[in-house]
């Protein structure tokens, strides 16, 4: 299975706290199954005033003690991981702004997947949740898998068993870009995949007889939208099933997308949700800061987020 996996290089950003390390059991499980290498990255943040300087000056302003402390921490984590599984682990200390440093590293080294916690408790905890995390997810050229940390220490020896993946789609070709990484993850985990289409309640609009909206065709009924959604999901599932995927479909009509996604994940016993950071304009758009953001913040299970490429 590992030979055909699209996940060959996995990156885990760490902030130096035990909470940040809760991304490691899932990353280690995926690395073992895919035969992938695992990179541990810590970003040594420089003072804001230094960012405007030339790179030569940036090199000269690095704090050797802070760099050595970060390196020692990553080396220690790498040893613990290596003792728990036969996985190639590489510690990396990056310097600069968090988003710039991580995005540049991911782009230049061909990382296939980033796994990180939704928040940390260390000095860089702002990265894990908030404006910096939003920006990183928007800019990351590779999927990001978010894990909610627990109060207990992370158990590196535990093999995670994720058997049910929920994949919300918005009906657009651009939105379907989540399918490749999500289905590849499902294959790696030997998990079933459920495709979900949420038809939200109709928006309230006032149409003047001779004003705004005059002459426009009436909106499809909720029942008709539900039929279209089922037909759409059936076609997508039919494309995936010949690849020996276990694929189910589910349509929810008349619900707010984020609320429906979270409730479906709970009712189905989903182990992971995979969704795009944005979809088409209009009805069920999946914009980070709205639907995806609500799912990320409220979900108690891992969430894979994929920044869509515009066509």
Secondary structure as UniProt FT lines:
FT   HELIX           2..4
FT   STRAND          9..13
FT   TURN            18..19
FT   HELIX           20..23
FT   HELIX           24..34
FT   STRAND          37..44
FT   HELIX           48..52
FT   HELIX           55..60
FT   HELIX           64..84
FT   STRAND          89..95
FT   HELIX           98..109
FT   STRAND          113..117
FT   TURN            123..124
FT   HELIX           125..128
FT   HELIX           131..139
FT   STRAND          143..147
FT   TURN            156..157
FT   STRAND          164..169
FT   TURN            173..174
FT   HELIX           175..177
FT   HELIX           178..189
FT   STRAND          192..199
FT   TURN            209..210
FT   TURN            212..215
FT   HELIX           222..241
FT   TURN            242..244
FT   STRAND          247..253
FT   HELIX           257..268
FT   STRAND          272..276
FT   TURN            283..284
FT   TURN            288..290
FT   HELIX           291..298
FT   STRAND          302..306
//
